[in-house]
């Protein structure tokens, strides 16, 4: 897999949401991390979202619960 640019953005999200990743029109990955969380929790969320990128989850046809389970193991 070729890694495109990864951009990390800190924004206010609902407290239950640690972060998420989206691919933009240029193919870059935008990781959105909850700015309300502690530094350590933010770092854990970044690692989790990076696992989604590394695992190629954007092209994965598995269920979301299975994709999340696999990303949490990395």
C-alpha positions in Angstrom: 0.0 0.0 0.0 1.3 3.4 -0.9 0.9 5.9 2.0 -0.6 9.2 1.0 -0.3 12.2 3.1 -1.7 11.9 6.6 -3.1 15.1 8.2 -4.0 15.1 11.9 -6.6 17.6 13.0 -7.7 18.4 16.5 -11.4 19.4 16.8 -14.1 19.3 19.4 -16.1 16.2 19.1 -18.7 14.6 21.4 -17.0 13.2 24.4 -17.9 9.6 23.4 -16.0 10.0 20.1 -12.2 9.8 20.3 -11.6 10.3 16.6 -12.1 9.1 13.1 -10.4 9.1 9.8 -11.7 10.2 6.3 -10.1 10.1 2.9 -10.4 13.4 0.9 -10.7 13.9 -2.8 -6.9 14.0 -3.3 -6.6 10.6 -1.6 -5.0 11.9 1.6 -6.1 10.7 5.0 -7.5 13.2 7.5 -7.4 12.0 11.0 -9.8 14.0 13.3 -9.0 13.7 17.0 -11.2 14.9 19.8 -9.4 18.1 21.2 -11.3 17.6 24.5 -9.4 14.4 25.5 -6.2 14.1 27.4 -2.9 13.9 25.6 -2.5 10.2 26.3 -6.0 9.4 25.1 -5.4 11.4 21.9 -2.2 9.5 21.2 -4.1 6.2 21.7 -6.8 7.5 19.3 -4.2 8.5 16.7 -2.6 5.0 16.8 -6.1 3.4 16.4 -6.9 5.6 13.4 -3.5 4.9 11.9 -4.2 1.2 12.2 -7.3 1.7 10.0 -5.1 3.3 7.4 -2.4 0.6 7.6 -5.0 -2.2 7.5 -6.6 -0.7 4.3 -10.0 -0.5 6.0 -11.4 2.0 3.4 -11.4 -0.9 0.9 -12.5 -3.5 3.4 -15.8 -5.2 3.0 -16.0 -6.6 6.5 -18.5 -5.4 9.1 -17.7 -2.3 11.0 -17.6 -4.2 14.3 -15.0 -6.6 12.9 -12.9 -3.7 11.4 -13.0 -1.9 14.8 -12.0 -5.1 16.6 -9.0 -5.7 14.3 -7.9 -2.0 14.6 -8.0 -2.2 18.4 -5.7 -5.1 18.4 -2.9 -3.2 16.5 
